[in-house]
């Protein structure tokens, strides 16, 4: 401990030692990016891992129920995330900080918790039950261009031409992915078009996530990140629990305490939730928003690769077509962000609004 203290005093004493200091900062910066890359890899695989777990559960029914149902995975996974967030951010929940929050702040936090803490993940998990993981990954890319468009329209944010063109390309790619799907039993007719129910659910989840991000940008920029994260996860989990009870019945979570469920949830919770969230939080503390956005943009590619190796789900022709256009849009958008010099692109991820923007780029995170 003394050695650490002396080293800190040495750097603060005014003695100029350039090489150790530069090396220290270089390691610190690379370390933050490494954490974000690890988080992206974990979150990108979360959809395929979730689907695989439900397939394992379908082979081990308890009575007439799948113990590893999507609702059980989401509910237990959120509880794991909540425990982790309390351990990391619990100190921010003190009387002095809470007294500074106005009624408008609490209303905004509640709206965000409902939209991004309960509705969006609930819709994504429901979509996982009726469509392929690759479709959900690609349709989920609807959120960044929608967020960009509404930020310009409602918040008067400025974007450069590359971000604008990239957003349009990504939007077109998502539409192509949806409308080019081959006919299946899980499709519905809408205005002469046959649309997959899973793709529609994923699109609605993206709209809910977009609305949450806009609310966060407008009203939650000054809210401590710990209060935002814990409140959103806790209230979102509670709301999802009661919605599931209303929709599916009081016995829907009957197997939530099943030892078979929990032995797999230790893997899911430990890998997707604890490691993924820990790496994300650690990386966001030292990286800029533009860096985090760039790393998150690789999520769709990694997610599709993970779906192939974990589930054997190869991309279809519509996914190749839509995905290619989406990737072009992502490339153009990232080039625009790289050229952008505003504070939101170069600043640290230290507010709910900034974290929501990064989460939109990373897509589905398993919770």
C-alpha positions in Angstrom: 0.0 0.0 0.0 2.9 2.3 0.8 4.5 1.6 -2.5 1.3 2.6 -4.3 1.0 5.8 -2.3 4.6 6.7 -2.9 4.1 6.1 -6.6 1.1 8.4 -6.7 2.9 11.1 -4.9 5.8 10.8 -7.2 3.6 11.5 -10.2 1.9 14.4 -8.4 5.1 16.0 -7.1 6.0 18.0 -10.2 8.9 15.7 -11.1 8.6 15.2 -14.9 9.2 11.6 -16.0 7.7 11.4 -19.4 8.2 7.8 -20.5 6.6 6.0 -17.4 3.7 8.5 -17.4 3.1 8.0 -21.1 3.3 4.2 -20.8 0.9 4.3 -17.8 -1.7 6.3 -19.8 -1.2 4.1 -22.9 -1.9 0.9 -20.9 -4.9 2.5 -19.2 -6.4 3.5 -22.6 -5.8 0.2 -24.3 -7.2 -1.6 -21.2 -10.5 0.3 -21.5 -10.9 -0.6 -25.2 -10.1 -4.2 -24.4 -12.9 -4.3 -21.9 -15.3 -2.9 -24.4 -14.2 -5.4 -27.0 -14.8 -8.3 -24.5 -18.2 -6.8 -23.6 -19.2 -6.6 -27.2 -18.2 -10.2 -27.9 -20.2 -11.4 -25.0 -23.3 -9.3 -25.7 -23.2 -10.2 -29.4 -23.4 -13.9 -28.6 -26.2 -13.4 -26.0 -29.0 -13.9 -28.4 -27.6 -17.3 -29.6 -26.8 -18.3 -26.1 -30.3 -17.5 -24.9 -31.9 -19.5 -27.8 -29.6 -22.4 -27.1 -30.5 -22.5 -23.4 -34.2 -22.6 -24.2 -33.6 -25.5 -26.6 -31.8 -27.3 -23.8 -34.7 -26.7 -21.5 -37.2 -28.0 -24.1 -35.4 -31.3 -23.8 -35.8 -31.5 -20.1 -39.5 -30.5 -19.4 -40.6 -30.3 -15.8 -44.3 -31.5 -16.1 -45.5 -29.7 -19.2 -43.2 -26.6 -18.9 -39.8 -25.7 -20.2 -37.8 -24.7 -17.0 -35.5 -22.5 -19.1 -38.3 -20.5 -20.6 -37.4 -17.1 -22.1 -39.4 -15.3 -19.3 -37.4 -17.2 -16.6 -34.1 -16.4 -18.3 -35.0 -12.7 -18.6 -36.3 -12.5 -15.0 -33.4 -14.3 -13.4 -30.8 -12.6 -15.6 -32.2 -9.2 -14.6 -32.0 -10.2 -10.9 -28.3 -11.1 -11.4 -27.7 -7.8 -13.2 -29.4 -5.9 -10.4 -27.2 -7.5 -7.7 -24.1 -6.5 -9.7 -25.2 -2.9 -10.2 -26.0 -2.5 -6.5 -22.5 -3.7 -5.7 -20.9 -1.3 -8.1 -23.2 1.8 -7.8 -24.9 1.3 -4.4 -23.1 4.2 -2.8 -24.8 6.7 -5.1 -28.1 5.8 -3.5 -27.8 8.2 -0.5 -30.2 10.8 0.9 -28.1 13.8 -0.3 -28.2 12.6 -4.0 -31.8 11.5 -4.0 -33.0 14.8 -2.5 -31.6 16.6 -5.6 -33.9 14.6 -7.9 -37.1 16.4 -8.9 -40.5 14.9 -9.6 -39.8 15.3 -13.4 -36.6 13.3 -12.9 -38.5 10.4 -11.3 -41.2 10.5 -14.0 -38.5 10.4 -16.7 -36.7 7.6 -14.9 -39.9 5.6 -14.7 -40.7 6.1 -18.4 -37.2 4.9 -19.3 -37.5 1.9 -17.0 -40.8 0.9 -18.6 -39.5 1.4 -22.2 -36.0 0.0 -22.0 -36.1 -2.0 -18.8 -39.3 -3.9 -19.4 -41.0 -3.4 -22.8 -37.9 -3.6 -25.1 -36.2 -6.7 -23.6 -39.6 -8.4 -23.2 -40.4 -7.9 -26.9 -36.9 -9.1 -27.9 -37.3 -12.3 -25.8 -40.7 -12.9 -27.3 -39.2 -12.4 -30.8 -36.6 -15.0 -30.0 -39.3 -17.6 -29.6 -40.7 -17.1 -33.1 -37.9 -16.0 -35.5 -34.2 -16.5 -36.1 -31.5 -14.8 -34.1 -30.0 -13.2 -37.2 -33.3 -11.5 -38.0 -33.4 -10.0 -34.5 -29.8 -8.8 -34.8 -30.4 -7.1 -38.1 -33.8 -5.6 -37.3 -32.4 -4.3 -34.0 -30.1 -2.0 -36.1 -33.3 0.1 -36.6 -32.7 1.8 -33.3 -29.5 3.8 -34.1 -31.0 5.6 -37.2 -34.3 6.2 -35.5 -32.5 7.7 -32.5 -30.4 9.9 -34.8 -33.5 11.1 -36.7 -35.5 11.9 -33.6 -32.4 13.6 -32.0 -32.2 15.9 -35.0 -36.0 16.5 -35.1 -36.8 16.9 -31.4 -33.5 17.8 -29.7 -32.1 19.9 -32.6 -28.8 18.0 -32.6 -26.5 18.5 -35.5 -25.2 15.6 -37.6 -22.9 15.6 -40.6 -23.7 14.2 -44.0 -21.9 10.9 -43.4 -24.0 10.1 -40.3 -27.2 11.1 -42.3 -26.4 8.9 -45.3 -25.3 6.0 -43.0 -28.6 6.2 -41.0 -30.6 6.1 -44.3 -28.6 3.1 -45.5 -29.0 1.2 -42.2 -32.8 1.9 -42.3 -33.1 0.6 -45.8 -31.1 -2.5 -44.9 -33.5 -3.2 -42.0 -36.6 -2.7 -44.2 -35.1 -5.1 -46.8 -34.4 -7.7 -44.1 -38.0 -7.5 -43.0 -39.9 -7.5 -46.3 -37.7 -10.1 -48.1 -38.3 -12.8 -45.6 -39.7 -16.1 -47.1 -43.2 -17.0 -46.1 -43.6 -18.8 -42.8 -46.3 -19.8 -40.4 -45.4 -16.9 -38.1 -46.3 -14.2 -40.5 -49.1 -11.7 -40.6 -50.6 -9.5 -43.3 -50.1 -5.8 -43.0 -51.3 -3.6 -45.9 -50.7 -6.3 -48.5 -47.3 -7.3 -47.1 -46.5 -10.4 -45.2 -44.4 -9.5 -42.2 -42.9 -11.9 -39.7 -44.2 -11.5 -36.2 -40.7 -11.9 -34.7 -39.4 -9.1 -37.0 -42.3 -6.8 -36.1 -41.7 -7.5 -32.3 -38.0 -6.7 -32.7 -38.9 -3.5 -34.6 -41.3 -2.4 -31.9 -38.6 -3.1 -29.3 -36.2 -0.8 -31.3 -38.9 1.9 -31.3 -39.3 1.5 -27.5 -35.5 1.7 -27.1 -35.4 4.8 -29.3 -38.1 6.6 -27.2 -36.2 5.7 -24.1 -32.9 7.1 -25.5 -34.6 10.4 -26.5 -36.1 10.8 -23.0 -32.7 10.1 -21.5 -31.0 12.7 -23.7 -33.6 15.4 -22.9 -34.3 14.8 -19.2 -31.6 12.5 -17.6 -28.3 14.0 -18.7 -27.6 15.2 -15.1 -28.8 12.0 -13.3 -26.0 10.0 -11.7 -25.4 6.9 -13.8 -25.7 4.5 -10.8 -29.2 5.8 -9.8 -30.3 5.5 -13.4 -28.9 2.0 -13.9 -30.2 0.5 -10.7 -33.7 2.1 -10.9 -34.1 1.1 -14.6 -33.1 -2.5 -13.9 -35.1 -2.9 -10.7 -38.4 -1.2 -11.9 -38.1 -2.8 -15.3 -37.8 -6.3 -13.8 -40.8 -5.7 -11.5 -43.0 -4.4 -14.3 -41.9 -7.3 -16.6 -42.8 -9.8 -13.9 -46.3 -8.5 -13.4 -46.9 -8.1 -17.2 -45.9 -11.8 -17.6 -48.3 -12.8 -14.8 -51.2 -11.0 -16.4 -50.5 -12.3 -19.9 -49.5 -15.9 -19.1 -51.0 -16.7 -15.7 -49.9 -17.0 -12.1 -48.1 -20.3 -12.7 -45.9 -18.9 -15.4 -42.8 -18.6 -13.1 -43.5 -21.9 -11.3 -40.1 -23.2 -12.3 -38.2 -20.1 -11.5 -36.5 -21.8 -8.6 -35.8 -25.0 -10.4 -32.3 -26.4 -9.7 -32.0 -27.3 -13.4 -32.8 -23.7 -14.4 -30.3 -22.2 -11.9 -27.4 -24.5 -12.9 -27.7 -23.0 -16.4 -28.5 -19.5 -15.1 -25.2 -19.5 -13.2 -23.5 -19.9 -16.6 -25.8 -17.3 -18.2 -25.7 -14.9 -15.3 -22.0 -15.3 -14.8 -21.0 -14.9 -18.5 -23.7 -12.6 -20.1 -24.6 -10.5 -17.0 -21.7 -10.4 -14.6 -18.8 -10.5 -17.0 -20.5 -8.6 -19.8 -21.8 -5.8 -17.6 -18.6 -5.6 -15.6 -16.5 -5.3 -18.8 -18.9 -2.8 -20.2 -18.9 -0.6 -17.1 -15.1 -0.8 -16.8 -14.6 0.1 -20.5 -17.1 3.0 -20.5 -15.2 4.6 -17.6 -12.1 5.3 -19.7 -13.3 5.3 -23.4 -15.0 8.0 -25.4 -18.4 7.7 -26.8 -17.1 7.5 -30.4 -14.7 4.6 -29.4 -17.5 2.7 -27.7 -19.8 3.3 -30.6 -17.2 2.0 -33.1 -16.6 -1.1 -31.1 -20.3 -1.7 -30.6 -20.9 -1.5 -34.4 -19.1 -4.8 -34.8 -21.9 -6.5 -32.8 -24.1 -7.6 -35.7 -21.2 -9.3 -37.5 -20.1 -11.1 -34.3 -23.7 -12.0 -33.4 -24.3 -13.6 -36.8 -21.1 -15.6 -36.5 -22.1 -16.7 -33.0 -25.5 -17.8 -34.2 -23.8 -19.9 -36.9 -21.4 -21.7 -34.5 -23.8 -22.0 -31.5 -27.1 -22.7 -33.3 -26.0 -23.7 -36.8 -28.1 -20.8 -38.1 -26.6 -19.7 -41.4 -27.6 -16.4 -42.9 -30.3 -16.5 -45.5 -30.4 -14.5 -48.8 -32.6 -11.7 -47.4 -30.3 -11.5 -44.4 -27.2 -11.2 -46.7 -28.9 -8.5 -48.7 -30.2 -6.5 -45.8 -27.1 -7.1 -43.7 -24.8 -5.9 -46.4 -26.7 -2.6 -46.7 -26.8 -2.2 -42.9 -23.0 -2.8 -42.7 -22.5 -0.1 -45.4 -24.7 2.2 -43.2 -22.7 1.4 -40.1 -19.4 2.1 -41.9 -20.6 5.5 -43.2 -22.0 6.4 -39.7 -18.8 5.5 -38.0 -16.8 7.6 -40.4 -19.1 10.5 -39.7 -18.7 10.0 -35.9 -15.0 9.9 -36.3 -15.0 13.2 -38.1 -17.4 14.7 -35.6 -15.8 17.0 -33.0 -18.8 17.6 -30.7 -18.5 16.8 -27.0 -21.0 13.9 -27.2 -18.7 12.2 -29.7 -15.4 12.8 -27.9 -16.5 12.9 -24.2 -16.6 10.1 -21.7 -19.7 7.9 -21.2 -20.6 9.4 -17.8 -24.3 10.0 -18.1 -27.5 7.9 -18.8 -27.9 9.6 -22.2 -24.4 8.6 -23.3 -24.8 5.1 -22.0 -28.1 4.7 -23.8 -26.4 5.8 -27.0 -23.7 3.2 -26.6 -26.3 0.5 -25.7 -28.2 1.3 -28.9 -25.0 0.7 -30.9 -24.3 -2.6 -29.1 -27.9 -3.9 -29.5 -29.4 -6.7 -27.5 -27.4 -7.5 -24.4 -29.2 -10.5 -22.9 -31.0 -8.5 -20.2 
